[in-house]
Amino acid sequence: MFGIARIESKMICKKTVSFSILHLGVVFLVIWLLTGSPFIGGAAAIVEPALSSLVYFFHEKVWQRFSAKSMNIKNDHDFQKNLQ
């Protein structure tokens, strides 16, 4: 059982890396084609994923709070401590 989980975990990591590379390439290419500047394309390929990751972090925090309230466990001190 643990061997299968380890293989799946490695596959998820490989897929995440390959998707990240693909995403960077797409952002670079689209911005380069729109602006005609490979420099701006490269800058966008770095800045956009970084900002998306930051926004995703806060998005998850909001959803954690929303989920806690909807499950009526807002009085559970340990759960609330983990959200902060």
N, C-alpha and C positions, 0 to 999 in steps of 0.2 A: 504494500500500500504506500509506504513512504517513498519507494523508488519511483512509482508513477507520479506522485505529487512533485517530486524533485524534477522529473522530466518535464512535467507541465509547467513548473515554475521557470525552468530554463527557457522553455519555448515562449512563454509570456514575455520574458526579458528580451529575447531575440526579436520578437515581433514588435515590442515597444521601441527598441533601438532602430529597427528597420523603418517603422512608421515615422519616427522622429526625423530620420534622415530624409525620407520621402517628403515630409511636411516642409522641412527647411528648403529642400530643392524647389518645391512648388511655389513657396512664398518668394524665394529669390527670383525664379523665372518670371512669375507674374509681374512683380514690381519692376524688374528689369525691362520687360516688354512694355509696360505702361509708361515708364519714365525714360527709357533709353539709357539708363545709368546702372552699370553693374555695381557701383559703389552703393547707391541707394538700395538696390536689390539686396546686397549683402547685409547692409545695416538693418533693413526690414526683416530679413531672415533671422537675425539675432534678436532684435527687439520684440517682435510680435510673439514668438513662443515664450519669451521670458515674461512678458506682460500677461499672456494667457495663463501661464502657470500660477502667477500671483493672484489673478482674478479667480481662478479655479479654487485656490486655497480658501479664500474668503467665501466663495460660493458654498463650499463644503461646510464651513463653520455655520453659516446661516441655516443650511439644511439640517445640521445636527440640532440646532436650537429648535427649529420648527418641528422636527421629529420628536424631540423630547416633550415639547408642549402637547403635541397631538396624541402622544401615548400616555399623557397624564402622569408623568413621573418627575415633574418639576420639583417635587419635594425631596427627591433622593439626592442627598448631599454629595455623595461620591460621584454620581453621574454628572451633576452640574460642575463639580470641580474639574472633571476630565474635559468638559467643553470649553473651559477657559484657558 
